[in-house]
Amino acid sequence: MSSKARALLELTRLHFFPVGSDFTFWPFAWGSLAASYHVALPMNQVVTNTLFYALLSTLIHSAGCVINDMLDRDFDRKVGMLVPRPIVSGAVTMTEASVLLTVLIATIFYMFSTAGPKALTLGLVGLPVCGGTYPLMKRWVYWPSLYLGFGMSLAVPFAWVATTGQFDWCMILKVAVASCCWMCIYDAIYACQDKKDDEKAGVKSTALSLGDDIRLALSVVDVIFFACLLWAGYSNGQHFTFYVMSVIGSFLLCLWHIWSFDCNDPRDCWKKFTAGRHGAGLVCIGLVADHYFNLASLAV
């Protein structure tokens, strides 16, 4: 691989795959799988949709990373560990980054268009909100993790509408709030590893805002996550498998991460952040298993 290709790969963070891309994938997956259960979608179509969202979320994450590095290049120069980033180091020019971003966004919008007009509208609104403005939130508010959770969770109504063709806001909001809470928790854990650098660069973060109260605050958010997912399962007619794996299992695992991570150890923060995929994966596994058993019962 040439040095330029390697630099472009690092700009999109694909050299860390699936870290980051999976973070973007979970809201799409939760919305799609809950909607699939709601309409008793055949399993082969569930698999196809899941692969579609895996690719879409990877492209969205890559585009977001490019936007972040373009907007934060002056801040990154002030932080020693970020100086090697492609734009700051000069390995990738702003023009090259702009061309790459254009290609990514064009591909994303094409994929949006294949999901139907309602989903396309949501995508056209959601992508700028999430990818275009999140990097700026670190300059303005002390809770950028909450904003990120909100922006990324717009994937839930997108996936629901793409699957069912209808806006069922009663279900969408419950799953979306659960998704927002989950993302807020793990982004705040991630932010703990950058506290010193954020202070040096003069940017705001949820970790800096919460300080020593971070465990208690995130525990409250985890309880909201639990309540919304529980309520969503009840409204969607889910069964035992979902409640055990998706609701109770993910809630307890998240709670353990909150109370066991060392907020002053960057390595442990990274470890717990990446381990967040296990709880999110439990939600998906519970949804898929419950969906399979439901289809089997309908076939009898």
Secondary structure, 3 states (H helix, E strand, C coil): CCHHHHHHHHHCCHHHCCCCHHHHHHHHHHHHHHHHHHHCCCHHHHHHHHHHHHHHHHHHHHHHHHHHHHHCHHHHCCCHHHCCCHHHHCCCCHHHHHHHHHHHHHHHHHHHHCCCHHHHHHHHHHHHHHHHCHHHHHHHCCCHHHHHHHHHCCHHHHHHHHHHCCCCHHHHHHHHHHHHHHHHHHHHHHHHCCHHHHHHHCCCCHHHHHHHHHHHHHHHHHHHHHHHHHHHHHHHCCCHHHHHHHHHHHHHHHHHHHHHCCCCCHHHHHHHHHHHHHHHHHHHHHHHHHHHHHHHHHHC
